């Protein structure tokens, strides 16, 4: 048996078979026991490879997501993770230190959970109100996790996808969205005055707050035992430096550092050469005029709309980088399949838009958000077509039209007086 378990190919086959048994609902408790008994030491990469194979062979991503927590509970504590040593302020260092801060908050929440059964009946409603307020504050703090997850989604996942690792990022993104929804529901449930009794609070903890905290802690395990070692294996130092440079776009989660990380001089030199070559390009001549690179760069920084271009192969090819963008973008999305730039729940809509544009059925798709962080935002997708109606891709234009919607009467050129 030991020879069988020590054979990587056989071990993956066994793991794959057992996971499929879990999915098919065949005596899950027995399967878990067998997994724990037979697979005491599973290299993280084999778990990822099996997950990727199952998705590639047709197992719906939704099914992998549905049973992700079962896999985690089975494999947690048995995966042999690498000891990762990186300099201060390296992206991995930042993620791990953020996780420490997240665990401090979840630890405080658990302490409050444990204190509730000990409450005495006298002044119970007053104490419950205080506890709900404390929990509300802690769950509000945990919403900072959104930035932590966004950096994974938009900075780490693209490089994994370029290394042909697409399944695990999709599953993890789906878990992010589940946790976001759980956090939103938890914060809403903890509205002051909405919970007045101990039994009611315990019910909310059992069915909502507790599972949310468990999901957050479980995600930390997935990051540190699976995601980060995988990234360390696949990423180059230049990849990590790109992640480092773009990290401030999304911000930090419950943690910040004054340290700076610099890669090797060779990486810095390569990046400098690439940027200088970009700036020295020749003028771009169009049918109605021309720009030099400096002018074109300034145009897209200054124009009061956000533009993103997805080419005919559904790859993100360009985005304008105004300092006042409505939605954040960073260079890691260049060359990325546009489907992978959206949460799993909205991918079907994206695919429908692309299909309608390519077939010629539609040329535009418009959406708007009436209260996006206090702004009225319009998002328009337009099919890009050549002279012979050849499909060239999609232009996404996003604009904050809050002030425009307030306009009345006329403001003519002759009435200009400056600001």
ABEGO torsion letter per residue (X at the ends): XAAAAABAAAAAAAAAAAAAAAAAGBGAAAAAAAAAAABABBBAAAAAAAAAAAAAAGBBAAAAAAAAAAAAAAABGABBBBBBBBBBGBAAAAAAAAAAAAAAAAAAAAAAAAAAAABBABGAAAAAAAAAAAAAAAAAAAAAAAAAAAAAAAAAAAAAAAAGBAAAAAAAAAAAAAAAAAAAAAAAAABBGABABAAAAAAAAAAAAAAAAAAAAAAAAAAAAAAAAAAAAABBAAAAAAAAAAAAAAEBBGBBBABBBBBBAAAAAAAAAAAAAAAABBBBBBAAEBBBAAAAAAAAAABABBBBBBBAAGBBABBBBBAABABBBBAAABGBBAAAABBAAAAAAAAAAAAAAAAGABABBBBBBABBGGBBBBBBBBBBBBAAGBBAEBBBBBBBAAAAAABBEBBBAAABAEX
